[in-house]
Amino acid sequence: MKKIYQLIVFTTLLTTVVSCTDTNTVVNPGEKPIVEAYLAPGHRVSMKVYTEIPYAETSEGVSEPINDLSIKITGSNGKVFILKSEGNGVYTSADSELIQEPPVKYKMEFDYKGRTISAETDIPEKPVGMAISTNEISRTQINLSGGGFPGGGGLGGGFNNTPIELSWSNPDNVYHFIALENTETEPVQIIIPPSGSEFPTIRFRISNEPVLGTHSNIQPQSLEYFGNYDVILYRINPDYSALYQSSGTTTQNLSTPPSSITNGLGVFTGINADTLKLLVKKN
């Protein structure tokens, strides 16, 4: 479950949050805070709070961090965390205040603009029966620094592009998704970019959207680096999947993404994970 909080990569989902055009008699448009928190066993709480981006015909608006809130998280085990404001909208619990293994529920609450913002979540069980078809593959490095595609290999990085199969047990029919993280200190690129340019550095990649099934594939050509990877299987709650599936909200298709936050938007959810290893060697 190494670096499980790297799930924060999904922060881009929250940039889609806009207000409805419908009249809201409880909370005025633009006044709901956006909450982002993923509670993982063995980790302290890390939570972000931002202002809502209201819809405007003449401008796109900007989401700003909300600092200096008094945020309390209470566990069903009796533990109470008072989060510390770290600035830039980030709030954390103390190093000794860690999320417990399931079964446990957590409730979050704070006051904002005269209203109580709250949410509850369960910590899901750890994924069961995770397996991988191979722990080692080989790729051919492609050097584009001189232009063209040496050896006619194209961008495949070698001809063996057999998918890596992942599987797990899912008797309760709950949501999972796969992420990959290259764990090398100085990773070596499989495809060297042309001189004077560079490819974006993506050490952590989500390989698929949340699914209710029991298997998924990793395409070898999607891996950017040689070396060791953590292959992480996340078990997630339905509220996170609903937010993911609604991330297509645009100014042409206005809607408020689903949220379990009372008087707010975003996600406050529990996650759990299991990890296997994958080595990508150079041919």
Steps between C-alpha positions, in 0.01 A plus 500: 500500500804722439428868444129441488438873525634537148139446413498879521579480130124504462494862617419593141152358550416777741586774250180404319281612790264782401173619648154410373287760329208389717407718795642365827303627799742348751845593374559779250687412179875526551482465880555125533857403592666224298643225721755242391608225743594136456531308828742207485585257782842563653516857370420829665218713367579739215216718379463792259228766507437748217235748397236394251529621141165663421375498144535835325417590140783754472784324684609159614564594863782380725499256791697626801631310804311544826730526800467523880191283536441293813449148363417203722499134396344248735539123469249239606784366715483818710811666354468873429739684267518879494663583168775761472491762224823468299417782257391487136176332606674191642408352841672207672476297817800452730762240409371272775135532390458228239197352327420158645439172319135409428236466618491866599299806393612862502299820516638840393353838591588870501320834483513718189293813426269425794425142394626162618680306228506128571550156348540137604684207347598139566851364460459209256665164547834435329473351148500120494674251273707742291712319238712602201580291190869592509731697727753574226492624140761629252484807277732637232615855554426737212720805450331783311768757580628477142150508347295222341429155642821295521467140390142550393381427851261792511377612841427149624836471676544140379274252326378300800193696602312212662274654771588439863193344658386594850229321694341508844208358693187711523219302667331818626502663154674820617702757307873464429756667277868453415786749527868466409793678665860488384707482821847563356692798641629591153277321247625443145257582220402225259452753220764775490338817358638699204778747575371828637177350632389287791212275593298583815619318810221267617621276779150409618232395253139390540451216255120473496176646631329341802347165412277242666673204335785269601772570247683767303790523254811716489629576151884481501524784247335732757803474732742791464799375703720201564541367852275407789132583527241467772179363352231621739146367520268746675170403655276806508158609614210573259511876568846529347399300195196726452723809508740344250220411260360854514832669416376591151311804632561799274355846440300343217362229728445661839441281800615471857713186546360256757638548848444358846606831657214671684499873407811443291644331192784261426597172659563372853555128462685198629738294286710187548761332282724204428826516302699266275832558326586528129847528346552648154841393364690634201547264204 
